[in-house]
Amino acid sequence: MSESFDVLISGFGPSGAVAANLLGKLGVRTLCVDRAREVYDKPRAIALDHEIMRIFQDLGLAQRIAPYVDVFPASEYYGTQGQLIKRIDTVPKPYPLGYTPTMTFTQPPVERELRAQAESYDCISVALGTELIDFHDDGEQVSARLRDDTGAERSVTAKYLIAADGASSFVRTKLGIALEDLVFDEPWVVVDVMVNEQGLAKLPKTAIQYCEPKRPCTYIVGPGGHRRWEIMLSPDEDPLEMQKEANVWQLLSRWLTPEDGQMWRAASYRFHALVASEWRRGRVFIAGDAAHQQPPFIGQGMCQGVRDVVNLVWKLARVMRGGAADALLDTYQVERKAHVTMLTTRIKEIGRVICERDEAAAAARDARLLAEAGGVVKTITRQEIVPPLQSGLLDGDGASVNGTLFPQPLVASATDGSALLDEVVGGGWRVVVDDAALLDGGVSAAVRDLGARAIVLTQHASAAATDSTGKPAVVAEREGVLAGWFARHGCHAAIVRPDHYVWGVAADNATLAAKLGALIGALG
C-alpha cells in the first residue's frame, strides 16, 4: 500500500525548499524529493530582493541567512565611449518592506538553511537521492512512482503535486506543456571568482553593465570577496572552450590576473526568455525554472520562483481546509504567468540595451538614452521594474494599489523597542486600518469569517499590542511609512493577502464591509 501525503514536491532547490517550509509552517503533510543528495556547491542565483527577504523572515530564517547576504550596490551602465548612460539603484530609506530593496547572496549556504528548516517540521518528509519517474492524476489524487539512487522504487499518493524540478522539468515534459518563447537567445559565460584583497583593490565598487559592442559584460559585487562576471560570447566562439579556465582568465584580464583570486565557477549558458503556456494541469502545478526562464540582468530568476510557490501554497492550504473553492487554484496561473511575462519582457528590453553588437546602433542607443535623460543620467529604481499583480484574486474596482506589495514598517514592540510589522502581528490575511472605527458594525465579523487578523495603526501607542482573543492588534509605526502609504492612496483600510499583496482598499466602514463580503464570496 502506497504512503499518502497532502502535497508531493518534486525538486528541493530554492523554490521547492521554500514551498516545503511554507507547507511545514501550515502543518500540511508533504513529501519532497530531489535526485541530488547535496546542495549544489557553486552559486547560480546571486540576487534577491526585499520581497523575498520578507518571505525568509516569515519562515524564521532572516537572521540565519544574514551572514550570507549583502547590499546590492547601484548598477551603472557605460556606453561605447565609456560614458555613463543609465543608472539603476534602490529606493531610499525608510525601506518599504523593512529590508534593503535589492541584495546579493551566496546561494549554497542559504539553500542549506532552507533545507534544514524544512526538514525540522514533523509534517515534512524529505527523500534525497530520489527522483519522480512517473505520475498519474485521476482527478481525486496524484499517484506517483519514485526511484532512489540505489534503484529501489516506491509508490506514493498526494492530493497535489508541485513540480519545482528545473528548466528541463520532467513533469512539464510529461504533461506536454509548451514553453512560449519571448524571443531572447544569447550565448554567455558566467564567471564567479573569490577575489583576494589585492584583487578587490582593482575592482569597481558598484555593479557595472559594460554596454560595449565588442564584448557586452555585466559585473556584479557579491558578498565578501565574491565577484561575478557575465560575459557575452561571439557567434564564432565555442561556449565549451570559452569556459575553460585559461580562456576565462583571458576574458577577465581587463580586471584581474590569476594572482588576484580563486576561480569558483565558469559556466556557459544561453540566456533565454521562456514562459510555460500552462502552470496548472488538474492537481499538478509547475513552478520556478520549470515554469519560466529569463535573462539575469536584474537578478530576478530565483525571486520569480519563490514568488510562484508563495502564491500557490496559501491557496492550496485554504482549498484543502475547505476555506475556498477549487477555482481559487486557477488564479495561480492567472497571476503568476502575467507577472512573469511582464517582468521578463522588461528584463529582455534591458538586455537589448546591454547586448547591442552593432557599433552604429550602440552609439545611437547611447545618444538616445542621454537625450531621454535630458543630458543628465537620472537614477531609476529596480523596484520600478518589478510590476504589481495585474489580475486574479484582486478587488475589481481598478484601484492602482491593488496587486501591489503592502508595506512592512518598523513598529513599536513591547519587548525590544521596535520590530518589523509582520514580526509583531504575524501573517495570513490581514485587514489594516488607520482608524479603529472602520472595524465597527459587521466588519469585525467579516474579518473573522475571512480568517483574517485586524490591525489598527495608531500614531500614539508606545508599544504594539498583540492579542490572541480575536481583538485587533494595535501598532504604532516608527517612520511614517504606513501613514504615508494610506495618504498617497487616499484610503484608510487595506485588505492584505497572505502573500503580502494588497487585495483591495477602502476609505470608510461601509465600503470596507462591502469589500470584505465580496472577497469572502469570491473565495467561495
CORKA-V214527 format. One record per pair of residues at least 12 apart in sequence whose C-alpha atoms are under 10 Angstrom apart, sorted by the first residue. I is the first residue (numbers start at 0). J is the second residue. If there is no record, write none. Layout:
I;J, I;J
This chain:
0;153, 0;154, 0;155, 0;156, 1;142, 1;143, 1;144, 1;153, 1;154, 1;155, 1;156, 2;30, 2;153, 2;154, 2;155, 2;156, 2;157, 3;28, 3;29, 3;30, 3;140, 3;141, 3;142, 3;154, 3;155, 3;156, 3;157, 3;158, 4;27, 4;28, 4;29, 4;30, 4;122, 4;123, 4;124, 4;140, 4;141, 4;155, 4;156, 4;157, 4;158, 4;159, 4;160, 5;22, 5;27, 5;28, 5;29, 5;30, 5;122, 5;140, 5;141, 5;156, 5;157, 5;158, 5;159, 5;160, 5;315, 5;316, 5;319, 6;19, 6;22, 6;27, 6;28, 6;29, 6;30, 6;31, 6;123, 6;140, 6;141, 6;156, 6;157, 6;158, 6;159, 6;160, 6;161, 6;282, 6;283, 6;312, 6;315, 6;316, 7;19, 7;28, 7;29, 7;30, 7;31, 7;32, 7;124, 7;131, 7;141, 7;142, 7;143, 7;155, 7;156, 7;157, 7;158, 7;159, 7;160, 7;161, 7;162, 7;283, 8;29, 8;30, 8;31, 8;32, 8;33, 8;125, 8;131, 8;157, 8;159, 8;160, 8;161, 8;162, 8;163, 8;164, 8;284, 8;285, 9;30, 9;31, 9;32, 9;33, 9;34, 9;129, 9;130, 9;131, 9;145, 9;160, 9;161, 9;162, 9;163, 9;164, 9;165, 9;168, 9;169, 9;170, 9;285, 10;31, 10;32, 10;33, 10;34, 10;35, 10;127, 10;129, 10;130, 10;131, 10;161, 10;162, 10;163, 10;164, 10;165, 10;168, 10;286, 10;287, 10;289, 11;31, 11;32, 11;33, 11;34, 11;35, 11;36, 11;38, 11;110, 11;113, 11;114, 11;117, 11;125, 11;126, 11;127, 11;162, 11;163, 11;164, 11;165, 12;33, 12;35, 12;38, 12;39, 12;110, 12;111, 12;113, 12;114, 12;163, 12;164, 12;165, 12;287, 12;301, 13;38, 13;44, 13;106, 13;107, 13;109, 13;110, 13;111, 13;113, 13;114, 13;163, 13;287, 13;301, 13;302, 13;304, 13;305, 14;110, 14;113, 14;162, 14;163, 14;164, 14;165, 14;286, 14;287, 14;288, 14;301, 14;302, 14;303, 14;304, 14;305, 14;306, 14;307, 14;308, 14;309, 15;31, 15;32, 15;33, 15;113, 15;114, 15;117, 15;161, 15;162, 15;163, 15;164, 15;165, 15;286, 15;287, 15;304, 15;305, 15;308, 16;31, 16;110, 16;111, 16;112, 16;113, 16;114, 16;115, 16;116, 16;117, 16;118, 16;163, 16;305, 16;308, 17;54, 17;55, 17;58, 17;110, 17;113, 17;114, 17;116, 17;117, 17;304, 17;305, 17;306, 17;307, 17;308, 17;309, 17;312, 18;31, 18;113, 18;117, 18;161, 18;163, 18;286, 18;304, 18;305, 18;306, 18;307, 18;308, 18;309, 18;310, 18;311, 18;312, 18;313, 19;31, 19;113, 19;114, 19;116, 19;117, 19;118, 19;120, 19;122, 19;123, 19;124, 19;125, 19;308, 19;312, 20;55, 20;57, 20;58, 20;59, 20;113, 20;114, 20;115, 20;116, 20;117, 20;118, 20;119, 20;120, 20;123, 20;312, 21;54, 21;55, 21;57, 21;58, 21;117, 21;308, 21;309, 21;312, 21;313, 21;316, 22;117, 22;120, 22;122, 22;123, 22;308, 22;309, 22;312, 22;313, 22;315, 22;316, 23;58, 23;116, 23;117, 23;118, 23;119, 23;120, 23;121, 23;122, 23;123, 23;124, 24;57, 24;58, 24;117, 24;120, 24;121, 24;122, 24;123, 25;120, 25;122, 25;312, 25;313, 25;316, 26;120, 26;121, 26;122, 26;123, 26;316, 27;120, 27;121, 27;122, 27;123, 27;312, 27;315, 27;316, 27;319, 28;120, 28;121, 28;122, 28;123, 28;124, 28;157, 29;120, 29;121, 29;122, 29;123, 29;124, 29;125, 29;157, 29;158, 29;159, 29;160, 30;122, 30;123, 30;124, 30;125, 30;126, 30;155, 30;156, 30;157, 30;160, 31;117, 31;118, 31;123, 31;124, 31;125, 31;126, 31;127, 31;129, 31;130, 31;161, 32;124, 32;125, 32;126, 32;127, 32;128, 32;129, 32;130, 32;131, 32;145, 32;146, 32;147, 32;164, 33;125, 33;126, 33;127, 33;128, 33;129, 33;130, 33;131, 33;147, 33;163, 33;164, 34;126, 34;127, 34;128, 34;129, 34;130, 34;131, 34;146, 34;147, 34;148, 34;164, 35;126, 35;127, 35;128, 35;129, 35;130, 35;147, 35;148, 36;126, 36;127, 36;128, 36;129, 36;148, 37;107, 37;111, 37;127, 37;128, 38;106, 38;107, 38;108, 38;109, 38;110, 38;111, 38;114, 39;106, 39;107, 39;108, 39;110, 39;111, 40;106, 40;107, 40;108, 40;110, 40;111, 40;263, 40;264, 41;105, 41;106, 41;107, 41;108, 41;191, 41;263, 41;264, 41;265, 42;104, 42;105, 42;106, 42;107, 42;108, 42;190, 42;191, 42;225, 42;227, 42;263, 42;264, 43;105, 43;106, 43;107, 43;189, 43;191, 43;264, 43;266, 43;300, 43;301, 44;103, 44;104, 44;105, 44;106, 44;107, 44;295, 44;298, 44;299, 44;300, 44;301, 44;302, 45;68, 45;71, 45;102, 45;103, 45;104, 45;105, 45;106, 45;219, 45;220, 45;221, 45;222, 45;225, 45;226, 45;227, 45;295, 45;298, 45;299, 45;300, 45;301, 46;68, 46;69, 46;70, 46;71, 46;101, 46;102, 46;103, 46;104, 46;105, 46;106, 46;219, 46;221, 46;295, 46;297, 46;298, 46;299, 46;300, 46;301, 46;302, 47;68, 47;69, 47;70, 47;71, 47;100, 47;101, 47;102, 47;103, 47;104, 47;297, 47;298, 47;299, 47;300, 47;301, 47;302, 47;303, 47;305, 48;70, 48;71, 48;96, 48;98, 48;99, 48;100, 48;101, 48;102, 48;103, 48;298, 48;299, 48;301, 48;302, 48;381, 48;382, 49;94, 49;95, 49;96, 49;97, 49;98, 49;99, 49;100, 49;101, 49;102, 49;302, 49;382, 50;95, 50;96, 50;97, 50;98, 50;99, 50;100, 50;101, 50;302, 50;305, 50;306, 50;404, 50;406, 50;498, 50;499, 51;98, 51;100, 51;101, 51;102, 51;301, 51;302, 51;303, 51;305, 51;306, 51;309, 52;64, 52;65, 52;68, 52;96, 52;97, 52;98, 52;99, 52;100, 52;101, 52;102, 52;302, 53;96, 53;97, 53;98, 53;407, 53;419, 53;421, 53;498, 53;499, 54;305, 54;306, 54;309, 54;498, 54;499, 55;113, 56;419, 56;421, 56;422, 57;421, 57;422, 57;425, 57;426, 58;113, 58;116, 58;117, 59;116, 59;422, 60;109, 60;112, 60;113, 60;116, 63;108, 63;109, 63;112, 63;113, 64;104, 64;105, 64;106, 64;108, 64;109, 64;110, 64;111, 64;112, 64;113, 65;104, 65;109, 66;104, 66;105, 66;108, 66;109, 66;222, 66;223, 67;103, 67;104, 67;105, 67;106, 67;107, 67;108, 67;109, 67;221, 67;222, 67;223, 68;102, 68;103, 68;104, 68;105, 68;106, 68;109, 68;221, 68;222, 68;223, 69;99, 69;101, 69;102, 69;103, 69;104, 69;105, 69;220, 69;221, 69;222, 69;223, 70;89, 70;98, 70;99, 70;100, 70;101, 70;102, 70;103, 70;104, 70;220, 70;221, 70;222, 71;88, 71;89, 71;99, 71;100, 71;101, 71;102, 71;103, 71;104, 71;205, 71;206, 71;219, 71;220, 71;221, 71;222, 72;87, 72;88, 72;89, 72;101, 72;102, 72;103, 72;204, 72;205, 72;206, 72;207, 72;219, 72;220, 72;221, 73;86, 73;87, 73;88, 73;89, 73;101, 73;204, 73;205, 73;206, 73;207, 73;219, 73;220, 73;378, 73;379, 73;380, 73;381, 74;86, 74;87, 74;88, 74;89, 74;204, 74;205, 74;206, 74;207, 74;208, 74;217, 74;218, 74;219, 74;220, 74;297, 74;378, 74;380, 74;381, 75;87, 75;88, 75;205, 75;206, 75;207, 75;208, 75;209, 75;217, 75;218, 75;378, 76;206, 76;207, 76;208, 76;209, 76;210, 76;211, 76;217, 76;352, 76;353, 76;365, 77;207, 77;208, 77;209, 77;210, 77;211, 77;353, 77;365, 78;208, 78;209, 78;210, 78;211, 78;212, 78;215, 78;352, 78;353, 78;361, 78;362, 78;364, 78;365, 78;366, 78;368, 79;209, 79;210, 79;211, 79;212, 79;213, 79;358, 79;359, 79;361, 79;362, 79;363, 79;364, 79;365, 80;210, 80;211, 80;362, 80;365, 81;209, 81;210, 81;211, 82;210, 82;365, 82;369, 83;208, 83;209, 83;210, 83;365, 83;368, 83;369, 83;375, 83;376, 84;208, 84;210, 84;364, 84;365, 84;366, 84;367, 84;368, 84;369, 84;370, 84;372, 84;374, 84;375, 84;376, 84;377, 85;208, 85;365, 85;368, 85;369, 85;372, 85;375, 85;376, 85;377, 85;378, 85;379, 86;206, 86;207, 86;208, 86;376, 86;377, 86;378, 86;379, 86;380, 86;381, 87;206, 87;297, 87;377, 87;378, 87;379, 87;380, 87;381, 87;382, 87;383, 87;384, 88;100, 88;101, 88;206, 88;378, 88;379, 88;380, 88;381, 88;382, 89;101, 89;102, 89;378, 89;379, 89;380, 89;381, 89;382, 89;383, 90;378, 90;379, 90;380, 90;381, 90;382, 90;383, 91;380, 92;478, 92;480, 93;408, 93;409, 93;477, 93;478, 93;479, 93;480, 94;406, 94;407, 94;408, 94;409, 94;478, 94;480, 95;404, 95;405, 95;406, 95;407, 95;408, 95;409, 95;480, 95;481, 95;484, 96;404, 96;405, 96;406, 96;407, 96;408, 96;409, 96;419, 96;420, 96;421, 96;480, 97;406, 97;407, 97;408, 97;409, 97;418, 97;419, 97;420, 97;421, 97;480, 98;407, 98;408, 98;419, 100;380, 100;381, 100;382, 101;297, 101;298, 101;380, 101;381, 101;382, 102;220, 102;221, 102;222, 102;298, 103;219, 103;220, 103;221, 103;222, 103;225, 103;298, 104;220, 104;221, 104;222, 104;223, 104;225, 105;221, 105;222, 105;223, 105;225, 126;145, 126;147, 127;147, 127;148, 128;146, 128;147, 128;148, 128;149, 129;145, 129;146, 129;147, 129;148, 129;149, 129;150, 129;151, 129;152, 130;144, 130;145, 130;146, 130;147, 130;148, 130;152, 130;164, 130;169, 131;143, 131;144, 131;145, 131;146, 131;147, 131;152, 131;153, 131;154, 131;162, 131;164, 131;169, 131;170, 132;144, 132;145, 132;146, 132;147, 132;152, 132;169, 132;170, 132;173, 133;145, 133;146, 133;154, 133;169, 133;170, 133;173, 134;154, 134;155, 134;156, 134;160, 134;170, 134;173, 134;174, 134;283, 135;156, 135;282, 135;283, 136;156, 136;157, 136;158, 136;159, 136;160, 136;280, 136;281, 136;282, 136;283, 137;281, 137;282, 138;158, 138;281, 138;282, 139;157, 139;158, 139;159, 139;281, 139;282, 140;156, 140;157, 140;158, 140;159, 140;160, 140;281, 140;282, 140;283, 141;155, 141;156, 141;157, 141;158, 141;159, 141;160, 141;281, 141;282, 141;283, 142;154, 142;155, 142;156, 142;157, 142;158, 142;159, 142;160, 143;155, 143;156, 143;157, 143;160, 144;156, 157;282, 158;282, 158;283, 158;315, 158;319, 159;281, 159;282, 159;283, 159;284, 159;315, 159;319, 160;279, 160;280, 160;281, 160;282, 160;283, 160;284, 160;285, 161;279, 161;282, 161;283, 161;284, 161;285, 161;286, 161;308, 161;311, 161;312, 162;278, 162;283, 162;284, 162;285, 162;286, 162;287, 162;288, 162;289, 162;290, 163;284, 163;285, 163;286, 163;287, 163;288, 163;289, 163;290, 163;304, 163;307, 163;308, 164;285, 164;286, 164;287, 164;288, 164;289, 164;290, 165;285, 165;286, 165;287, 165;288, 165;289, 165;290, 165;291, 165;292, 166;273, 166;286, 166;287, 166;288, 166;289, 166;290, 166;291, 166;292, 167;288, 167;289, 167;290, 168;285, 168;286, 168;287, 168;288, 168;289, 168;290, 169;289, 170;283, 170;284, 170;285, 170;289, 171;275, 171;277, 171;278, 171;279, 171;280, 171;283, 171;284, 171;285, 171;286, 171;289, 171;290, 172;289, 174;277, 174;280, 174;283, 175;277, 176;275, 176;276, 176;277, 176;278, 176;279, 176;280, 176;285, 176;290, 177;273, 177;274, 177;275, 177;276, 177;277, 177;290, 178;272, 178;273, 178;274, 178;275, 178;276, 178;277, 178;289, 178;290, 178;291, 178;292, 179;272, 179;273, 179;274, 179;275, 179;276, 179;277, 179;291, 179;340, 180;271, 180;272, 180;273, 180;274, 180;275, 180;276, 180;291, 180;292, 181;271, 181;272, 181;273, 181;274, 181;292, 181;293, 181;340, 181;343, 181;344, 181;347, 182;271, 182;272, 182;273, 182;344, 182;347, 183;269, 183;270, 183;271, 183;272, 183;273, 183;293, 183;294, 183;343, 183;344, 183;347, 183;348, 183;350, 183;351, 184;268, 184;269, 184;270, 184;271, 184;272, 184;273, 184;293, 184;294, 185;231, 185;232, 185;233, 185;234, 185;268, 185;269, 185;270, 185;271, 185;272, 185;294, 185;350, 185;354, 186;230, 186;231, 186;232, 186;233, 186;234, 186;236, 186;237, 186;238, 186;267, 186;268, 186;269, 186;270, 186;271, 187;215, 187;216, 187;228, 187;229, 187;230, 187;231, 187;232, 187;233, 187;238, 187;241, 187;242, 187;266, 187;267, 187;268, 187;269, 187;270, 188;216, 188;228, 188;229, 188;230, 188;231, 188;232, 188;238, 188;239, 188;241, 188;242, 188;247, 188;250, 188;265, 188;266, 188;267, 188;268, 188;269, 188;270, 189;216, 189;217, 189;227, 189;228, 189;229, 189;230, 189;231, 189;242, 189;247, 189;264, 189;265, 189;266, 189;267, 189;268, 190;218, 190;226, 190;227, 190;228, 190;229, 190;230, 190;242, 190;244, 190;247, 190;248, 190;250, 190;251, 190;262, 190;263, 190;264, 190;265, 190;266, 190;267, 191;219, 191;221, 191;225, 191;226, 191;227, 191;228, 191;229, 191;261, 191;262, 191;263, 191;264, 191;265, 191;266, 192;221, 192;224, 192;225, 192;226, 192;227, 192;228, 192;257, 192;259, 192;260, 192;261, 192;262, 192;263, 192;264, 192;265, 193;221, 193;222, 193;223, 193;224, 193;225, 193;226, 193;227, 193;259, 193;260, 193;261, 193;262, 193;263, 193;264, 194;223, 194;224, 194;225, 194;226, 194;227, 194;255, 194;257, 194;258, 194;259, 194;260, 194;261, 194;262, 194;263, 195;223, 195;224, 195;225, 195;258, 195;259, 195;260, 195;261, 196;224, 196;259, 196;260, 197;255, 197;258, 197;259, 197;260, 198;224, 198;254, 198;255, 198;256, 198;257, 198;258, 198;259, 198;260, 199;223, 199;224, 199;225, 199;226, 199;254, 199;255, 199;259, 199;260, 200;259, 201;254, 201;255, 201;259, 202;218, 202;220, 202;226, 202;254, 202;255, 203;218, 203;219, 203;220, 203;254, 204;219, 204;220, 205;218, 205;219, 205;220, 206;218, 206;219, 206;220, 206;221, 206;226, 206;227, 206;228, 207;219, 207;220, 207;228, 208;228, 208;229, 208;296, 208;352, 208;353, 208;354, 209;230, 209;353, 209;354, 210;350, 210;351, 210;352, 210;353, 210;354, 210;355, 210;356, 210;361, 210;364, 210;365, 211;353, 211;354, 211;355, 211;356, 211;357, 211;358, 211;361, 211;362, 212;231, 212;353, 212;354, 212;355, 212;356, 212;357, 212;358, 212;359, 212;360, 212;361, 212;362, 213;231, 213;232, 213;233, 213;354, 213;355, 213;356, 213;357, 213;358, 214;230, 214;231, 214;232, 214;233, 214;250, 214;353, 214;354, 214;355, 214;356, 215;229, 215;230, 215;231, 215;232, 215;233, 215;350, 215;352, 215;353, 215;354, 215;355, 215;356, 216;228, 216;229, 216;230, 216;231, 216;232, 216;353, 216;354, 217;229, 217;230, 217;231, 217;295, 217;296, 217;353, 218;230, 219;298, 224;260, 225;260, 225;261, 225;262, 225;263, 226;260, 226;262, 226;263, 227;263, 227;264, 227;265, 228;250, 228;251, 228;265, 229;265, 229;266, 229;267, 229;268, 229;295, 229;296, 230;247, 230;250, 230;251, 230;267, 231;267, 231;268, 231;269, 231;270, 231;353, 231;354, 231;356, 232;267, 232;268, 232;269, 233;356, 237;267, 238;266, 238;267, 238;268, 238;269, 239;266, 239;267, 239;268, 240;267, 241;265, 241;266, 241;267, 242;264, 242;265, 242;266, 242;267, 242;268, 243;265, 243;266, 243;267, 244;257, 244;262, 244;264, 244;265, 245;257, 247;262, 247;265, 247;266, 248;262, 269;294, 270;292, 270;293, 270;294, 270;295, 270;296, 270;347, 270;350, 271;291, 271;292, 271;293, 271;294, 271;295, 271;343, 271;347, 272;291, 272;292, 272;293, 272;294, 272;295, 272;340, 272;343, 272;344, 272;346, 272;347, 273;288, 273;289, 273;290, 273;291, 273;292, 273;293, 273;294, 273;339, 273;340, 273;343, 274;288, 274;289, 274;290, 274;291, 274;292, 274;293, 274;336, 274;337, 274;339, 274;340, 274;343, 275;288, 275;289, 275;290, 275;291, 275;292, 275;332, 275;336, 275;340, 276;290, 276;291, 276;332, 276;336, 277;290, 277;332, 277;333, 277;336, 278;290, 278;291, 278;307, 278;329, 278;331, 278;332, 278;333, 278;335, 278;336, 279;328, 279;329, 279;330, 279;331, 279;332, 279;333, 280;329, 281;328, 281;329, 282;328, 284;308, 284;311, 284;328, 284;331, 284;332, 285;304, 285;307, 285;308, 285;311, 285;332, 286;303, 286;304, 286;305, 286;306, 286;307, 286;308, 286;311, 286;332, 286;335, 287;300, 287;301, 287;302, 287;303, 287;304, 287;305, 287;306, 287;307, 287;308, 288;300, 288;301, 288;303, 288;304, 289;304, 290;303, 290;304, 290;307, 290;332, 290;335, 290;336, 290;339, 291;303, 291;304, 291;336, 291;339, 291;340, 291;343, 292;304, 292;339, 292;343, 293;339, 293;340, 293;342, 293;343, 293;344, 293;346, 293;347, 294;343, 294;344, 294;346, 294;347, 294;349, 294;350, 295;343, 295;346, 295;347, 295;350, 296;343, 296;345, 296;346, 296;347, 296;348, 296;349, 296;350, 296;353, 297;345, 297;346, 297;349, 297;350, 297;381, 297;384, 297;385, 298;346, 298;381, 299;339, 299;342, 299;343, 299;346, 299;385, 300;339, 300;343, 303;335, 303;338, 303;339, 303;342, 303;343, 304;335, 304;339, 306;335, 306;338, 306;339, 306;498, 307;331, 307;332, 307;334, 307;335, 307;336, 307;338, 307;339, 308;331, 308;335, 308;498, 309;331, 309;497, 309;498, 309;499, 310;328, 310;330, 310;331, 310;332, 310;334, 310;335, 310;496, 310;497, 310;498, 310;499, 310;500, 311;327, 311;328, 311;329, 311;330, 311;331, 311;332, 311;335, 311;498, 312;328, 312;331, 312;497, 312;498, 313;328, 313;427, 313;496, 313;497, 313;498, 314;326, 314;327, 314;328, 314;329, 314;330, 314;331, 314;497, 314;498, 314;522, 315;327, 315;328, 315;331, 317;522, 318;522, 318;523, 321;523, 322;448, 322;449, 322;450, 322;519, 322;522, 322;523, 323;519, 323;520, 323;521, 323;522, 323;523, 324;521, 324;522, 324;523, 325;522, 325;523, 326;521, 326;522, 326;523, 327;391, 327;392, 327;521, 327;522, 327;523, 329;391, 329;392, 330;390, 330;391, 330;392, 330;393, 331;391, 331;392, 332;391, 333;388, 333;389, 333;390, 333;391, 333;392, 334;387, 334;388, 334;389, 334;390, 334;391, 334;392, 334;393, 334;402, 335;388, 335;389, 335;390, 335;391, 336;388, 337;386, 337;387, 337;388, 337;389, 337;390, 337;391, 338;385, 338;386, 338;387, 338;388, 338;389, 338;390, 339;385, 339;386, 339;388, 341;384, 341;385, 341;386, 341;387, 341;388, 341;389, 342;384, 342;385, 342;386, 342;387, 343;385, 345;384, 345;385, 345;386, 346;384, 346;385, 349;384, 352;364, 352;365, 352;368, 386;402, 386;403, 387;399, 387;400, 387;401, 387;402, 387;403, 387;404, 387;500, 387;501, 388;400, 388;401, 388;402, 388;403, 388;404, 388;500, 388;501, 388;502, 389;401, 389;402, 389;403, 390;402, 391;502, 392;496, 392;501, 392;502, 392;503, 392;518, 392;521, 392;522, 393;494, 393;496, 393;500, 393;501, 393;502, 393;503, 393;518, 393;521, 394;494, 394;501, 394;502, 394;503, 394;504, 394;514, 394;515, 394;517, 394;518, 394;521, 395;502, 395;503, 395;514, 395;517, 396;503, 396;504, 396;514, 397;503, 398;488, 398;503, 398;504, 399;488, 399;503, 400;484, 400;487, 400;488, 400;493, 400;500, 400;501, 400;502, 400;503, 400;504, 401;493, 401;494, 401;495, 401;500, 401;501, 401;502, 401;503, 401;504, 402;495, 402;496, 402;499, 402;500, 402;501, 402;502, 402;503, 403;495, 403;499, 403;500, 403;501, 403;502, 403;503, 404;495, 404;496, 404;498, 404;499, 404;500, 404;501, 404;502, 405;431, 405;481, 405;484, 405;493, 405;494, 405;495, 405;496, 405;498, 405;499, 405;500, 405;501, 405;502, 406;420, 406;421, 406;480, 406;481, 406;484, 406;499, 406;500, 406;501, 407;419, 407;420, 407;421, 407;422, 407;476, 407;480, 407;481, 407;499, 408;420, 408;421, 408;475, 408;476, 408;477, 408;478, 408;479, 408;480, 408;481, 408;482, 409;421, 409;422, 409;423, 409;474, 409;475, 409;476, 409;477, 409;478, 409;479, 409;480, 409;481, 410;422, 410;423, 410;456, 410;460, 410;461, 410;462, 410;463, 410;473, 410;474, 410;475, 410;476, 410;477, 410;478, 410;479, 410;480, 411;423, 411;460, 411;461, 411;462, 411;463, 411;464, 411;473, 411;474, 411;475, 411;476, 411;477, 412;461, 412;462, 412;463, 412;464, 412;465, 412;474, 412;475, 412;476, 413;461, 413;462, 413;463, 413;464, 413;465, 414;462, 414;463, 415;462, 416;461, 416;462, 416;463, 416;477, 417;462, 417;463, 417;475, 417;476, 417;477, 418;463, 418;476, 418;477, 419;476, 419;477, 420;463, 420;474, 420;475, 420;476, 421;499, 423;463, 423;464, 423;465, 423;472, 423;473, 423;474, 424;452, 424;453, 424;454, 424;463, 424;464, 424;465, 424;466, 424;471, 424;472, 424;473, 424;474, 425;452, 425;465, 425;497, 426;451, 426;452, 426;495, 426;496, 426;497, 426;498, 426;499, 427;450, 427;451, 427;452, 427;495, 427;496, 427;497, 427;498, 427;499, 428;446, 428;449, 428;450, 428;451, 428;452, 428;453, 428;494, 428;495, 428;496, 428;497, 428;498, 428;499, 428;500, 428;501, 428;502, 429;446, 429;449, 429;450, 429;451, 429;452, 429;453, 429;454, 429;493, 429;494, 429;495, 429;496, 429;497, 429;499, 429;501, 430;442, 430;443, 430;446, 430;449, 430;451, 430;452, 430;453, 430;454, 430;455, 430;471, 430;492, 430;493, 430;494, 430;495, 430;496, 430;501, 430;503, 430;504, 430;511, 430;515, 431;452, 431;453, 431;454, 431;455, 431;456, 431;471, 431;472, 431;473, 431;481, 431;491, 431;492, 431;493, 431;494, 431;495, 431;504, 432;453, 432;454, 432;455, 432;456, 432;457, 432;471, 432;473, 432;481, 432;485, 432;490, 432;491, 432;492, 432;493, 432;494, 432;504, 432;505, 432;506, 432;507, 432;508, 432;511, 433;454, 433;455, 433;456, 433;457, 433;458, 433;473, 433;474, 433;481, 433;482, 433;485, 433;490, 433;491, 433;492, 433;493, 434;454, 434;455, 434;456, 434;457, 434;491, 434;492, 434;507, 434;508, 435;453, 435;454, 435;455, 435;456, 435;457, 435;471, 435;473, 435;491, 435;492, 435;508, 436;455, 436;507, 436;508, 437;455, 437;491, 437;492, 437;505, 437;506, 437;507, 437;508, 437;509, 437;510, 437;511, 437;512, 438;453, 438;454, 438;455, 438;471, 438;492, 438;507, 438;508, 438;509, 438;511, 438;512, 439;508, 439;509, 439;512, 440;508, 440;509, 440;512, 441;508, 441;509, 441;511, 441;512, 441;513, 441;515, 441;516, 442;508, 442;509, 442;510, 442;511, 442;512, 442;513, 442;514, 442;515, 442;516, 443;469, 443;470, 443;471, 443;512, 444;512, 444;515, 445;511, 445;512, 445;513, 445;514, 445;515, 445;516, 445;518, 445;519, 446;469, 446;494, 446;512, 446;515, 446;516, 446;519, 447;469, 448;515, 448;516, 448;519, 449;515, 449;516, 449;518, 449;519, 449;520, 449;522, 450;519, 451;469, 451;494, 451;495, 451;496, 451;497, 452;467, 452;469, 452;470, 452;471, 452;472, 452;494, 452;495, 453;469, 453;470, 453;471, 453;472, 453;473, 453;494, 454;470, 454;471, 454;472, 454;473, 454;474, 454;492, 454;493, 455;471, 455;472, 455;473, 455;474, 455;475, 455;492, 456;472, 456;473, 456;474, 456;475, 456;476, 456;481, 456;482, 456;491, 456;492, 457;473, 457;474, 457;475, 457;476, 457;482, 458;474, 458;475, 458;476, 458;477, 458;479, 458;482, 459;474, 459;475, 459;476, 460;473, 460;474, 460;475, 460;476, 461;474, 461;475, 461;476, 462;474, 462;475, 462;476, 463;475, 463;476, 485;504, 485;505, 485;506, 488;504, 488;505, 488;506, 489;504, 489;505, 489;506, 490;503, 490;504, 490;505, 490;506, 490;507, 491;504, 491;505, 491;506, 491;507, 491;508, 491;511, 492;504, 492;505, 492;506, 492;507, 492;508, 492;510, 492;511, 493;505, 493;506, 493;511, 494;511, 494;514, 494;515, 494;518, 502;514, 502;515, 502;518, 503;515, 503;518
